[in-house]
Amino acid sequence: MTVEFYKYQGAGNDFVILDNRNNNLNLSTLQINKICNRRFGVGADGLMTLKNHDNYDFSMTYYNSDGKEGSMCGNGGRCILAFSQRIGINKNPLKFIATDGPHDGEIIEEHNNESLVKLKMIDVSQFETAENYYVIDTGSPHYIQFTNKLATKNVFKEGKKIRNSKPFKNEGINVNFVEANDNNLFVRTYERGVENETLACGTGVTASALAYAVKNNLEQESIQIKTLGGDLKVSFKKSGGIFKSIWLEGPATFVFKGKIEI
């Protein structure tokens, strides 16, 4: 079977996106894993399919690079918004549905193959705090630890250890290490499903920004975030202990289009 695909990246977090509006694609875990394989396939942190939906502009299904269906992906959500414009869904702003519920999105600007995209994340009302870490679910579960000298930290080794520790081993968790400098954050993430460090993680930087807000008692903020793959921004308002109006903003870039035999 020959599959047409589109490759996108958001701050270095890269994805294969498939147009499944005709509902003719039903890929196996093995096939998705092959497409995402960086040596034997296209290569990506994850794969998404876009389908028609009766009540929204489209629906998004996300798969980790291991081929298994995953939870929400923030940078993937921003990339699929840009992709929807490329395939003719000419609406802006847009509303789509993912595994964690409905999301609003907006293409702020476009230039050649790069778009500046903002994505509204789910409200967050529950977060776990411990002596040296936070656990926050922003559509995907995240462990957040504040640290120093993040540039030289062995994120793969330390992230893998936490992800496979007893409390998180069965379900898995994404592990974020965060270095704060005033209201600017530097975030590096070990992602479950990829089982490696990625250049950026949208739900991860969102969770990191909220953890920073909890730590510093912030009610409303716009936080600039640096990742290895680029810059992102998270803004939010907190009311009655609930984080609302959470927006993730950053670049979404079309890389190339192609076909693969699977």
C-alpha positions as CSV (number, residue, x, y, z in Angstrom):
1,M,0.0,0.0,0.0
2,T,1.3,3.5,-0.9
3,V,0.5,6.2,1.6
4,E,0.8,10.0,0.8
5,F,2.2,11.9,3.8
6,Y,3.1,15.4,4.9
7,K,6.0,16.2,7.2
8,Y,5.7,19.0,9.7
9,Q,7.8,20.2,12.6
10,G,7.0,22.6,15.5
11,A,10.1,23.8,17.3
12,G,11.9,20.7,16.2
13,N,9.2,18.3,17.4
14,D,8.5,16.5,14.1
15,F,5.4,14.7,12.8
16,V,4.1,12.8,9.8
17,I,0.5,13.9,9.0
18,L,-2.0,11.9,7.0
19,D,-5.2,13.2,5.3
20,N,-7.8,10.6,6.2
21,R,-10.9,12.6,5.3
22,N,-11.9,9.8,3.0
23,N,-11.6,7.4,5.9
24,N,-9.7,4.9,3.8
25,L,-6.6,4.5,6.1
26,N,-6.5,2.0,8.9
27,L,-2.8,1.6,9.7
28,S,-1.5,-1.0,12.1
29,T,0.8,-0.3,15.0
30,L,3.7,-1.9,13.0
31,Q,3.0,0.3,10.0
32,I,2.9,3.5,12.0
33,N,6.1,2.5,13.8
34,K,7.8,1.9,10.4
35,I,6.7,5.3,9.0
36,C,8.1,7.0,12.1
37,N,11.4,5.1,12.1
38,R,14.3,7.4,11.3
39,R,16.3,4.8,9.5
40,F,13.7,2.7,7.7
41,G,10.8,5.2,7.3
42,V,10.1,8.9,7.0
43,G,11.2,9.6,10.6
44,A,9.2,11.5,13.2
45,D,8.4,11.8,16.9
46,G,4.8,10.9,16.1
47,L,2.1,10.5,13.4
48,M,-1.3,12.2,13.2
49,T,-4.4,11.6,11.1
50,L,-6.9,14.3,10.2
51,K,-10.5,13.1,9.7
52,N,-13.8,14.8,9.0
53,H,-16.1,15.4,12.0
54,D,-19.8,16.4,12.1
55,N,-19.4,18.9,14.9
56,Y,-15.9,20.3,14.4
57,D,-13.7,21.4,11.6
58,F,-11.8,18.1,11.9
59,S,-10.7,15.5,14.3
60,M,-7.1,14.7,15.2
61,T,-5.7,11.3,16.3
62,Y,-2.2,11.1,17.5
63,Y,0.2,8.1,17.6
64,N,3.6,8.0,19.3
65,S,6.5,6.8,17.2
66,D,6.2,3.4,18.8
67,G,3.0,3.0,16.7
68,K,0.6,3.2,19.7
69,E,-2.2,5.7,20.0
70,G,-1.1,8.5,22.3
71,S,-2.6,11.3,24.4
72,M,-2.7,14.9,23.3
73,C,0.3,16.4,21.6
74,G,0.5,20.2,21.8
75,N,3.0,20.9,19.0
76,G,1.3,18.2,16.9
77,G,-2.0,20.1,17.4
78,R,-0.4,23.3,16.2
79,C,1.1,21.5,13.2
80,I,-2.2,19.9,12.2
81,L,-3.9,23.3,12.4
82,A,-1.3,24.6,9.8
83,F,-1.8,21.4,7.8
84,S,-5.6,21.9,7.7
85,Q,-5.1,25.1,5.8
86,R,-2.8,23.4,3.3
87,I,-5.4,20.8,2.4
88,G,-8.2,23.4,1.9
89,I,-10.0,23.7,5.3
90,N,-10.1,27.5,4.9
91,K,-11.3,28.6,8.3
92,N,-9.5,30.7,10.8
93,P,-10.0,30.4,13.8
94,L,-10.6,26.7,13.8
95,K,-12.0,24.2,16.3
96,F,-11.1,20.5,16.3
97,I,-11.4,17.6,18.6
98,A,-8.7,15.3,20.0
99,T,-8.5,12.6,22.6
100,D,-8.6,15.1,25.5
101,G,-11.6,17.0,24.1
102,P,-12.2,20.1,21.9
103,H,-9.5,22.7,21.0
104,D,-9.6,26.1,19.5
105,G,-6.8,27.2,17.2
106,E,-5.7,30.2,15.2
107,I,-3.2,30.8,12.5
108,I,-1.7,34.1,13.5
109,E,0.5,34.6,10.4
110,E,1.9,32.6,7.5
111,H,5.1,33.1,5.5
112,N,6.1,30.6,2.8
113,N,6.0,27.2,4.6
114,E,6.1,28.5,8.1
115,S,3.1,29.5,10.2
116,L,2.8,31.1,13.6
117,V,0.1,29.1,15.4
118,K,-1.7,29.3,18.7
119,L,-3.5,26.4,20.3
120,K,-5.9,26.5,23.2
121,M,-5.2,23.8,25.7
122,I,-7.6,22.1,28.1
123,D,-8.3,23.7,31.5
124,V,-6.2,22.4,34.3
125,S,-7.6,22.1,37.9
126,Q,-5.6,19.3,39.4
127,F,-1.8,19.1,40.0
128,E,0.3,17.1,42.3
129,T,3.1,18.7,44.2
130,A,5.9,16.8,46.0
131,E,9.1,17.9,47.6
132,N,11.1,18.2,44.4
133,Y,8.7,17.7,41.5
134,Y,5.2,18.5,40.2
135,V,2.8,16.2,38.2
136,I,0.4,18.0,35.9
137,D,-1.8,16.7,33.1
138,T,-2.2,19.1,30.2
139,G,-3.8,16.5,27.9
140,S,-0.8,14.3,28.5
141,P,0.7,13.5,32.0
142,H,3.9,15.4,32.8
143,Y,6.5,15.2,35.6
144,I,8.2,18.5,36.1
145,Q,11.5,19.0,38.0
146,F,13.2,22.4,38.4
147,T,16.9,22.2,38.1
148,N,20.2,24.1,37.3
149,K,22.8,23.6,34.6
150,L,20.1,22.1,32.3
151,A,22.3,22.5,29.2
152,T,24.7,19.8,30.4
153,K,22.1,17.5,32.1
154,N,21.8,13.9,30.8
155,V,18.1,14.2,30.1
156,F,17.9,10.8,28.4
157,K,19.4,8.9,31.4
158,E,17.6,10.8,34.1
159,G,14.3,11.1,32.3
160,K,14.3,7.4,31.4
161,K,14.9,6.5,35.1
162,I,12.0,8.6,36.3
163,R,9.7,7.4,33.5
164,N,10.3,3.8,34.4
165,S,10.2,4.3,38.2
166,K,7.6,2.4,40.2
167,P,4.9,5.1,40.4
168,F,5.0,5.7,36.6
169,K,6.2,2.5,35.0
170,N,2.9,1.0,33.9
171,E,1.2,4.0,32.3
172,G,4.4,6.0,31.6
173,I,4.9,9.7,32.1
174,N,6.7,12.5,30.2
175,V,9.6,14.0,32.2
176,N,10.4,17.7,32.0
177,F,13.5,19.3,33.4
178,V,13.1,23.1,33.8
179,E,15.6,25.9,34.4
180,A,14.0,29.2,35.3
181,N,15.4,32.7,34.7
182,D,12.9,35.3,35.8
183,N,9.8,34.6,33.8
184,N,11.7,32.8,31.0
185,L,12.1,29.0,31.1
186,F,14.4,26.5,29.4
187,V,12.7,23.1,29.1
188,R,14.1,19.7,28.0
189,T,11.7,16.7,27.8
190,Y,12.0,12.9,27.8
191,E,8.9,11.6,26.1
192,R,7.1,8.3,26.7
193,G,6.2,6.5,23.5
194,V,9.3,8.0,21.8
195,E,11.4,6.8,24.8
196,N,13.9,9.5,24.1
197,E,14.5,13.2,24.5
198,T,12.7,15.3,21.9
199,L,13.7,18.7,20.7
200,A,10.4,20.2,22.1
201,C,7.2,19.0,23.7
202,G,4.1,21.2,23.6
203,T,2.1,19.7,26.4
204,G,5.4,19.5,28.3
205,V,6.2,23.2,28.1
206,T,2.6,24.0,29.0
207,A,2.8,21.8,32.1
208,S,6.2,23.4,32.9
209,A,4.8,26.9,32.7
210,L,1.9,25.9,35.0
211,A,4.2,24.3,37.5
212,Y,6.2,27.5,37.5
213,A,3.0,29.4,38.2
214,V,2.1,27.2,41.1
215,K,5.6,27.5,42.5
216,N,5.6,31.3,42.3
217,N,1.9,31.9,43.0
218,L,1.2,33.5,39.5
219,E,-2.4,34.2,38.5
220,Q,-1.9,35.4,35.0
221,E,1.2,35.3,32.9
222,S,2.7,35.0,29.4
223,I,5.9,32.9,29.7
224,Q,8.6,32.6,27.0
225,I,10.0,29.2,26.8
226,K,13.2,28.0,25.2
227,T,13.6,24.4,23.9
228,L,16.4,22.7,22.0
229,G,14.3,23.1,18.9
230,G,13.1,26.6,19.2
231,D,11.0,29.1,21.1
232,L,7.5,28.8,22.4
233,K,5.1,30.8,24.5
234,V,2.5,29.8,27.0
235,S,-0.1,32.2,28.4
236,F,-2.8,31.5,31.0
237,K,-5.2,32.9,33.6
238,K,-5.8,31.3,37.0
239,S,-9.1,31.7,38.7
240,G,-10.5,29.8,41.7
241,G,-7.5,27.4,41.6
242,I,-8.2,26.5,38.0
243,F,-5.9,27.4,35.1
244,K,-8.0,28.6,32.1
245,S,-7.4,30.3,28.8
246,I,-4.2,28.3,28.4
247,W,-2.7,29.0,25.0
248,L,0.4,27.5,23.4
249,E,2.0,29.6,20.7
250,G,4.9,29.0,18.3
251,P,6.0,28.0,14.8
252,A,4.6,25.2,12.7
253,T,6.7,24.5,9.6
254,F,5.8,22.4,6.5
255,V,9.0,20.4,5.7
256,F,8.0,18.2,2.7
257,K,5.4,16.0,1.1
258,G,6.0,12.5,-0.2
259,K,4.8,8.9,-0.6
260,I,5.9,5.8,1.2
261,E,5.2,2.1,0.5
262,I,4.2,0.2,3.6
